[in-house]
């Protein structure tokens, strides 16, 4: 059975759309990874963009020339070194946890140029409202389903 060229174009378009949807989801839905998880399987995270959450060790903070700050973060008694390029947030020394956004090097430390601080409870609202990516994921799923439906109806359309 011979298919017209337009069906091939639609199939390529659908595959490309599915790839872009997967890539978007894996890029933007990046969960926090604990220090313990990284230290248990460090090779798994080398070179990948990750968000690591941990408690900063303020005694280990060592500013260097060129805007580089080295410090350690801890989780469940495990320590991971961070090399941060930039200036520390103003409330870094009051933070209860930090989120380091960067990548793990082959030497076993995190290189980062983004740092988020989780402040003490006096800065947080009393009502807890965790950020959710549910809407984004649902929108991506609807878009992929709509493109799939469009492709299927074009393939079965006579004419």
MILO-388560 format. One record per residue (C-alpha): residue number from 1; chain; x, y, z. Coordinates in nm, 2 decimals, padded with zeros to 4 digits, m for minus. Layout:
BEGIN
R seq mol      u      v      w
R NUM   A      X      Y      Z
...
//
This chain:
BEGIN
R seq mol      u      v      w
R   1   A  00.00  00.00  00.00
R   2   A  00.15  00.33 m00.11
R   3   A  00.11  00.64  00.12
R   4   A  00.11  00.99 m00.03
R   5   A  00.41  01.21  00.07
R   6   A  00.19  01.43  00.29
R   7   A  00.15  01.13  00.53
R   8   A  00.52  01.10  00.56
R   9   A  00.55  01.47  00.63
R  10   A  00.28  01.44  00.90
R  11   A  00.46  01.14  01.05
R  12   A  00.79  01.33  01.07
R  13   A  00.61  01.63  01.22
R  14   A  00.45  01.41  01.49
R  15   A  00.78  01.24  01.58
R  16   A  00.95  01.58  01.60
R  17   A  00.67  01.71  01.82
R  18   A  00.69  01.42  02.05
R  19   A  01.07  01.46  02.08
R  20   A  01.03  01.83  02.15
R  21   A  00.76  01.76  02.41
R  22   A  00.99  01.50  02.58
R  23   A  01.29  01.73  02.57
R  24   A  01.08  02.02  02.72
R  25   A  00.95  01.80  03.00
R  26   A  01.29  01.66  03.09
R  27   A  01.45  02.01  03.08
R  28   A  01.19  02.20  03.28
R  29   A  01.07  01.94  03.52
R  30   A  01.40  01.90  03.70
R  31   A  01.34  01.76  04.06
R  32   A  01.57  01.84  04.35
R  33   A  01.84  01.58  04.40
R  34   A  01.99  01.53  04.75
R  35   A  02.36  01.52  04.84
R  36   A  02.31  01.16  04.94
R  37   A  02.17  01.06  04.60
R  38   A  02.47  01.22  04.42
R  39   A  02.73  01.06  04.64
R  40   A  02.57  00.72  04.60
R  41   A  02.60  00.73  04.22
R  42   A  02.82  01.02  04.12
R  43   A  02.89  00.89  03.76
R  44   A  02.52  00.91  03.69
R  45   A  02.51  01.29  03.73
R  46   A  02.84  01.40  03.58
R  47   A  02.79  01.67  03.32
R  48   A  02.41  01.69  03.37
R  49   A  02.23  02.00  03.47
R  50   A  02.08  01.93  03.82
R  51   A  01.93  02.10  04.12
R  52   A  02.09  01.99  04.44
R  53   A  01.93  02.07  04.78
R  54   A  02.13  02.07  05.10
R  55   A  02.22  02.25  05.42
R  56   A  02.51  02.50  05.37
R  57   A  02.81  02.46  05.59
R  58   A  02.89  02.83  05.67
R  59   A  03.23  02.74  05.82
R  60   A  03.34  02.61  05.48
R  61   A  03.26  02.92  05.28
R  62   A  03.58  03.04  05.11
R  63   A  03.57  03.34  04.87
R  64   A  03.83  03.34  04.60
R  65   A  03.94  03.59  04.34
R  66   A  03.73  03.63  04.03
R  67   A  03.39  03.61  04.21
R  68   A  03.43  03.24  04.29
R  69   A  03.30  03.11  04.63
R  70   A  03.37  02.75  04.75
R  71   A  03.16  02.59  05.02
R  72   A  03.01  02.26  05.12
R  73   A  02.65  02.15  05.15
R  74   A  02.54  01.86  05.37
R  75   A  02.26  01.61  05.38
R  76   A  02.22  01.32  05.62
R  77   A  02.58  01.35  05.73
R  78   A  02.72  01.35  05.38
R  79   A  02.91  01.65  05.23
R  80   A  02.94  01.78  04.88
R  81   A  03.17  02.06  04.77
R  82   A  03.03  02.35  04.56
R  83   A  03.22  02.59  04.34
R  84   A  02.99  02.89  04.28
R  85   A  03.06  03.16  04.03
R  86   A  02.89  03.48  04.13
R  87   A  02.80  03.68  04.44
R  88   A  02.62  03.50  04.72
R  89   A  02.26  03.61  04.78
R  90   A  02.22  03.86  05.06
R  91   A  02.04  03.62  05.30
R  92   A  02.28  03.33  05.23
R  93   A  02.41  03.34  05.59
R  94   A  02.06  03.30  05.72
R  95   A  01.95  03.02  05.50
R  96   A  01.83  02.69  05.63
R  97   A  01.88  02.51  05.29
R  98   A  02.02  02.60  04.96
R  99   A  01.94  02.48  04.61
R 100   A  02.25  02.47  04.39
R 101   A  02.18  02.46  04.02
R 102   A  02.47  02.34  03.81
R 103   A  02.65  02.02  03.71
R 104   A  02.87  01.76  03.88
R 105   A  03.23  01.75  03.75
R 106   A  03.44  01.44  03.71
R 107   A  03.63  01.56  04.02
R 108   A  03.32  01.51  04.23
R 109   A  03.21  01.87  04.31
R 110   A  02.93  02.09  04.17
R 111   A  03.01  02.38  03.94
R 112   A  02.73  02.64  03.96
R 113   A  02.64  02.99  03.87
R 114   A  02.29  02.98  04.02
R 115   A  02.21  02.96  04.39
R 116   A  01.87  02.97  04.56
R 117   A  01.83  03.01  04.93
R 118   A  01.55  02.87  05.14
R 119   A  01.50  03.12  05.42
R 120   A  01.39  03.06  05.78
R 121   A  01.02  03.03  05.85
R 122   A  00.99  03.39  05.95
R 123   A  01.02  03.48  05.58
R 124   A  00.77  03.22  05.46
R 125   A  00.40  03.26  05.47
R 126   A  00.20  03.06  05.72
R 127   A  00.00  02.89  05.44
R 128   A  00.22  02.64  05.25
R 129   A  00.17  02.64  04.88
R 130   A  00.42  02.41  04.70
R 131   A  00.50  02.49  04.34
R 132   A  00.35  02.25  04.11
R 133   A  00.43  02.16  03.75
R 134   A  00.10  01.99  03.70
R 135   A m00.04  02.25  03.47
R 136   A  00.27  02.25  03.25
R 137   A  00.27  01.87  03.22
R 138   A m00.11  01.86  03.15
R 139   A m00.06  02.13  02.88
R 140   A  00.22  01.93  02.72
R 141   A  00.01  01.62  02.73
R 142   A m00.29  01.79  02.57
R 143   A m00.07  01.93  02.29
R 144   A  00.09  01.60  02.21
R 145   A m00.26  01.43  02.21
R 146   A m00.40  01.71  01.98
R 147   A m00.11  01.66  01.74
R 148   A m00.16  01.29  01.75
R 149   A m00.53  01.32  01.68
R 150   A m00.45  01.56  01.39
R 151   A m00.21  01.32  01.24
R 152   A m00.44  01.02  01.28
R 153   A m00.73  01.20  01.12
R 154   A m00.51  01.31  00.83
R 155   A m00.39  00.96  00.77
R 156   A m00.74  00.82  00.76
R 157   A m00.89  01.11  00.57
R 158   A m00.99  01.01  00.22
R 159   A m00.90  01.22 m00.06
//
